[in-house]
């Protein structure tokens, strides 16, 4: 797989007197995101699959600008020609091959250069980072409004007490005007413990208990704002937000089946076979993926007969990987207490995340904690909503691209679904042949202007059997 790493690495050198980047950094930002960001860190200062890009023009300063552009368009061709800088980069980053970009014009490359330099020196603006580093906002849990109900109850009780006192006063005034003996005015305690007050409180308690029981029963299994910790600290803000990975790249079932599906680890390995260290957690979380599928990051190869490998042998592999990435002085590795601590700590994290009482072996699928769960009597089809209805994922799941830890965004209640069907317009109603004959009256209504839109409710979206059968 060709890596844009080399582009940046190459970008790291310039011809004697290579001119500073003269392109449009705004255009460069888009070009960088679409071509380079898969392999190069966006802060321009951190090594990723490809080299850090800050200062790349200085590193190419000994060569003509045409050489740099040739490297970006076809790095392997420049290497085969024996170019000194190209072979230097290949020696450092091979066998990872930089992706070729033959269609990039000189002006576009200059725009990428301008964007890289602007981000690196801070003149273009802050580069987006994963949450925790102050970049993308992380959605916070919505605060409940239960205090309002308690406040209203308190107000009602106070009003009832005032009303009771007023009635007592009026009764006394009426008896005085009629010349009747004045009734003894009850004390507050006598009033609170009276039969009428106790009856009223019992009725209110029954109503409140019934409401609470019904509400909690309906919401069972689909608690809004539920946000559990997962075995692997997977950041949607980094993957979907920062790196712009489309939801359906990982959840590919959403467009073709009932379930959106949780991606298997081989989907993760499409990228992480090359991206072996995370921008936020380093080796700690990505190593869990490797341990799950049996990938040896030390060799870059899958481990033969991994299913039957003993845990102690797996431990040796991953402690070596962790140690090699955290203890830089080879002669002091064995005596580095911090490195030893990290090795043991991260290994315990791998073991604790991938094993449990019902899954004693590290090998095998990651057991994620389910967040969204509908009752068994409810039928919901992702493909109907995503492919046919063209409903955006964020409509039901919230701005997942801003979430460091995913939570249940919507209530997922029946009322919530019904309201959506009442308000949502049927996509492509006029141009979809499926709707031509069956809903002729709606087509006529749209033509004569008596109806502006056709909603899901109009075509039977509120029929009980659509969701319950």
N, C-alpha and C positions, 0 to 999 in steps of 0.2 A: 504494500500500500504506500502510495507516494505521500510524503509528508511536507507540509508547508513549512516545517521546521527549517528546512534548508533555505527556504526563501529568506527567512528572517536571518538565518545564520549568514546567508549570503549577503543579505542586506546589511550585514554587519561589516561589510568591507566596501571600500569605495576607491575609485581611481585617484591617482595623485591629483589633488585638487578637485575631487568630486564636488559638485555644487550641492549646497544644502537643498533639501526637498522643497520644490516650488509648487506642489500640487494643492488641491483642495482637501483639507483635512475632513470636512463633512462627508465628501464623497468617499474619502479614504476609510472612514469609519465603517460605512456600509460594505465596501469591498473587503475590508479586513474581517468583518463578521462573517461574510459569505465564503471567504476563501482561506483565511489564515488562522482564525480563532480556534479551529479544531485541534491545532497542534501547538499553538503559541499562547503563552499566558497574556491576558489582556492588560496586566499592569506593566508589561514590557520589561520587567526587571526580574522575573522569576523563570527559571528553566522549567519546561514542561516536556511534551513529546519532542518539541523543537527547542532551539536555544532562546534565551532571553534576547529581545530585539533592541533594547536601549543601546544607543551608540553604534548601531550597525554600520552607519555611513563611515564612521571613523575606521572601523575594521576593514572596510573595503577601499580605503583611501589610496592604497598603493596600486590600484588597478583602474582601467578605464570604466566609465559608467556602463558602456555597452556590455562589458563582461558580467556586471551585476544583473543586468536585465536578461542576459542570456541564461544565467544561472536560474533565475526565477521562472523563466519559460520552459527550460529543459535542463535540469541540474545534471542528469546522467550524461548528456551530450558533452557538457563542459568538463566533466570528470574524465571522460574517455579521451578528450583532447589533451589531457595532462596539465590542465590549468592548476597552478600552485594553490590558490586559495580554495578552489573547488575540491581538490584532493585533501587539503587540510581539514575541511569540513567533513568530508566523507570518512576520513580516518577517525574523527571524533564521534560522529553520529551514525555511521553505518552499522549494521545493514539497513537501518531505517531510511527509506528512500523518500525524498521530498516530492510531493505532488507537483507535476508540471502544470504551468498556467500559460499555455501558448497564445491564448486569446487576449491576454492583458496588454493593453496599449502602453506606450511610454508614459502618457499622461495619467493613466490609471495607476501605474506603479509609483509615479511621483506623488499621487494623492495618498497612496498607502504609506509612503515614506513620511509625508507631512503629518499624517495622523499618528504614526508611531513616535515620531520625534516630539509632537505636541503632548502626547500622553506621558512620554518618558520624562520630559522636563517640566510638566505641570502647566504648560501654557494653553493646552486645549481644554482642560477641565478634568475633573476627577473621573478615573476609570471605574466602571462598575465592579464591585466586588461582592463576594458572597456575604449573606447576612452574618453578623459576628465580626465582620471587618468594616461595617458601616456603609454597605452599599444599598442593596435592595431592601425596601421596608418589609418587615416580617409582619404578617397579619396577626393581630392580637385577638384574643377571645372576647366575644361580645359580653358585656356585663348584663346580668339578669335584671329584671324589673320587679322582682318579688317584693322589694321594700315598698313599692307603691301600694300593693294590696294591703300590706300591714298598716301603712299610714292611713289608707281609706277606712280600714276596720276601726282603727283608733279614733278617727274623726267621727265615724258613725256612733261609736260608743259614747263619746263626749256629747254628741248631739242628742242621743237618747236620754242621757242623764239630765241635760238642760231641759229637754221637753218634759221629762217626768216632773221636774221641779216646777215648771210652769203650770202643768196640769194640776199639781197639788195646790199651788197658790191660787189658781182660778176656782178650784173646788171650795177652798176656804172663803174666798171672797163671795162666792155664790151663797154659801151657807150663812155668812154674816148678813148679807142683804136680805135673806129670807127670814132672819131672826131665829135660825136654827142654831143649836149648840155647835161650836166649831169642832171639827174632827181633829184628833191629835195628829200633828204632822210627823210622818215617819222620819226616822233617822236615815242617813245614807246607807248604813249597814242593813237596816230593815228593808230599805228599798231594793238594795242589791240582792238580798236573799229572799225576796218576795217570790210567790209562785209564778207570777206573770214574767218576771225577769229571768228566772231559772228556765221557764219554758221557752222563752225567746232565745236564750243562749244555747239551749239544747238543739233547737231548730237550726240556728246558725252553724253550730258545730257539725250537725248531720250534713247540711248543704256543703260546707267547706270540705268535709271528709270525702263526700261523694265526688265533688269536683276534683280534688287532688288525686283520688284513686283512679278516676277515669282518665285524667290527663296523663298520669304516670303510666297507666296501663297502655294507652294508645302510643305513648312515646317509647315503650320498652324496646330496647335493641337498636334504637336510632337516636341516641342522645345528641342533640345539637352541641357543637363545640367539643365533642369527644376527641381527644388528642393524645393517643397513647405513644409511649416510646417504642421504637422498632429495634429489631436485632442489629440492624446496620443503620447508622446515622446517614440516611439518604436525604440529601437536600434538594427538594424540587426548585428552590430559589436559585441554586447553582445550575442545575441541569436544564430546567424549563425556562427559568428567568434569564440567567446570565448567558448561558450557552445556546438559548433559543431552540432547544430540542423539542420538536413537535410532540404533543401528548400521544398521538397515535403511532409514533415510532416505537414506543415501548408498550403502550396499551393497544396493540394492534387489533384486538378483538372488538373494540368499540364500534368499528365501522362495518363489521361483517357478522356479528353474532350477538346473542343476548348479553353476554358478559364482556366487560372491557378487558378482563384478564390481568393478573399480576405477571409482569414479564419474567421469564425464566432467566437464570443466570447467564445463559449463552447470549442473551440479548445484551446484558451488561458487558460481556466479554468482547462484543463487537468493537467497543471503544477502549475498554480497560486492558486489553492485551497490549495496547500501546501506551495508554495513560496509566501508569503504575503507582503514581503518588498523587494524592488529592491536594487541592489548594488550601483546604481548611484543616484536614485531619492527617495529612501526610500518608503514612502507610497503614495507619490503625484500622480504617474502615474498609479500604479497598482490599486489604489482605484477607478480610473475611470472605469476600467474593472468591478470591483465589483458592482459599481453603475449602470452600464449599464445592467448587467444580474440579479441584485437583490440578490447578495450574501452578507450576513452579516459577515464581518471578525471578529466581536466581538465574535460571537457564532460558526463560522465555518459552518453555515447552510444557505441554500437558504431561502429567505423571502417569506412566503405564500402571495398570492394575491398581489404580488409586483406591478403588472401593475396598480392597482388602489390606490396605496399608495400615500398619499399627500407629496408634496415636503418638507414640514416642518418636517415630520416624518423621511424622508430619511436624511435630514440634521442632525437630532439628532444622528442617527446611525453613520454617517461617521465622525462627529465632535468628538464623543466619541472615535472612533477608532484612529483618528489622534492624539487626545490629549493623550490617553493612551500610545501611542508609542513615544511621544516626551517630556512628562512631567513625569519624573521618581519619583519624590517625591510626594507620594499620598496626604500628608497633605497640600502641597503647590500648588496642581494643579489649584485650583480655583483662586489662586492669582498670577499665573505665567503669566506675560504679554507676554513673548516670545511664550509660548504654545498657548495662546489665539490668537496671531497674526498668528501662523502657522495654527491653526484650520480654521480661517477665510480665510486665503490666499489659502489653499488647497481646501477648500470647493468651493470657487469662481472658482478655476481651474476646478473642477469637473463639476460645473454647466455650465461654459462657453464652455467647450469642448463637452458636451453632448447635449446641446440645441442650437437652432437657430430659426430664425423667422418661418421656416416651420416645426420645431420639438420642440415644447415648453416643452415637458416632458423629464425628465432625463432618464426614462426607455426607453429601445429600443436599436437598433443597433447603433454602432458608425459610423458616416458618414465620412469615410476616404476621402482624396483628391486624385483623380486619377492622376497618373503620366504618364503612358504609354497609348497612345490612337491613334489608327489607323483610317483613314477615313472609312466611311461606305462602300465605294466601294472596300475595300481591305479585302480579306478573309485570316485569319491566324489561323492555328490550332495548339495549344500547343502540343497535344498528338502526332501529326504527327512528330513534331520536337524532342520532348523529348523521347517518347517511341520507335518510329521507327528509327528516325535519330540519336538518342542518343546524341543530342546536349546538351552541358553543359549549365546550366542556365547563367553562367558568360559570355558566348559568346555574348549574347544579352544584358544582364543586368549589365555587369561589375562585379567587385569584390565586390558584395553586402556584403559579410562577413566582409569587411573593412569599410563599410559605417555606420556612426552614423545616418545620415539622407539620405534616398535613393534618388537618382537623376536619370534622364534619361541619361543613359550612351551612347547609340548609337544614330545615326541620325534617324534610322528607315525609311530612305528614300528608294525609289524604287531602286536606284542605289546600295545602301548598301546591300539590299536583293539579287539583281541580282548577284553582285560580290560574295556573300557568296555561292550562288547556283553554280556558275562557279568553285569555288575553293574547295568546300566540297566533300569529298569522300563518296560514298554510303556505309553505314556500312553493313558488312556481306553480300556483294553482291553475292559472290560465294556460300555461304552456305544457302542462303534464297531461298526456292522453288518458291516463288512468281516471282523471276527474271529469272528462268531457261528457260522457253519457249519463253517468249516475247523478251528477249534480248540475244538470242543465239550468235549473232555476237560479242557481247562484251565478252561473256565467252570465245569464240574462240580466240579473240584478247588478252585476259589475258593469255591464255595458250601458245600462240605462242610468247608472249613477245612484240607484236606490241603496246600493251597498258598496262600501269602499273596500272592505277586506273580507276575506273568509277565514274564520278562526278554526282551530281544532275542535272547538265545541260544535260548530256548524256541521261538521262531517262525522259526528258521533263520538267525539272525544270524551263526553261525560256519561256515556252508556256504561253501566256497571260491569258488563261482561268484557269490556275492553281490557280491564285490569284484574278482574276477579272471575275466574272460570276454572 
